[in-house]
Amino acid sequence: MGSRLGTQPPLPEVDLSGKTSIVTGANTGIGYETAKALAQLGSKVIIACRSESKANEAMERMRTEHNEEKADKAKAKVHIKVDELDLEFMTLDLGSLAATMTFVEAFKTKDLQLHILVCNAGVMWAHDDLTPDGYEAHFQVNYLSHFLLILHLLPVLKSSGPDSRVVLVSSLAYRFSSWNETDIQCKNKDRGDRYSNSKLYQIMQMFSLAERLEGSGVNVFSLHPGVVDTKLFQRENQPIPSVTKFFLRAGESMKILRTPFTGALTSLHAAANPEYNGKTAIYFESSRPHSVTSQARNKEKQEILWKYSLECLKDYVTEETLKELITT
């Protein structure tokens, strides 16, 4: 198992020509670097986020950086496979289940395959207000809406395989979660607990999906990208607890904060490294497989979360949808 600190293995040479990827929250930070690298490796990449203007700015910057890296290979962070990046914006608002379904239907009308789905978008230290669907924001944006997205894109992922991949960008913060079956959304907890639990749920979701999808050709991974200097900590009007500010400043002064690309590198290993073809239910830290806590592996809790999640999604998930989880 890999070390949480130290150097990361580079991504081996990969050719994703002819493949399609979706990266949620791809306009900034880790998602930006993940999307750009996947496109440089040859994949068509759907930039899935809320703001079209920010997505367009991000895609323009990706193309500029790509041309610079193509011209000067010393600047390249991956083995570039294409002359031009194939990027496309699609609106995705994970704060709304209806809007998430709108994205699903719009994607399906394009009649594209889907080989890689990177569930990267997230909120941290969000306000106490519930989403329009009535859910706690960390629970819905980080976990529940991504769950809905995966369920409805399973037919495309399965038909595009073998070895289609779902990558859930979690966090080491999951280790600080506290399980409470009567308050799964952590409405009675502080923002730190809500964030940590949403990240725990992503790892539990990995195990639940991997078990149900065994033999389907769809493999599921989760990961901790490292403590990364991204805009996740810089949202406008977003209150950040003083203890978090302290650790961020300490990390910066000790030079242990990762850049967005070195954070994205773990996502890229999970999404594209051929070493993991045919494998599933792997959690990564520092771009290597790593063990998880017994709580994350607890099957009884996984099943409680699974049933609770489906109850939350009952207006958007049918028996026909769930048949995609039955493999033969």
Buried (B, 14 or more C-beta within 10 A) or exposed (E): EBEEEEEBEEBEEBBBEEBBBBBBBBBBBBBBBBBBBBBBBBBBBBBBBBBEEBBBEBBEEBBEBBEEBBEEEEEBBBBBBBEEBBBBBBBBBBBBBEBBBBBBEEBBEEEBBBBBBBBBBBBBBBEEEBBEBEBBBBBBBBBBBBBBBBBBBBBBBBEBBEBBBBBBBBBBBBBBBEBEEEBBBBEEBEBBBBBBBBBBBBBBBBBBBBBBBEEBBBBBBBBBBBBBBBEBBEBEEBEBEEEBEEEBEEBEEEEEBBBBBBBBBBBBBBBBBEEBEEEBBBBBBBBBBBEBEEBBBBEEBBEBBBEBBBEBBEEBBEEEBEEBBEEE
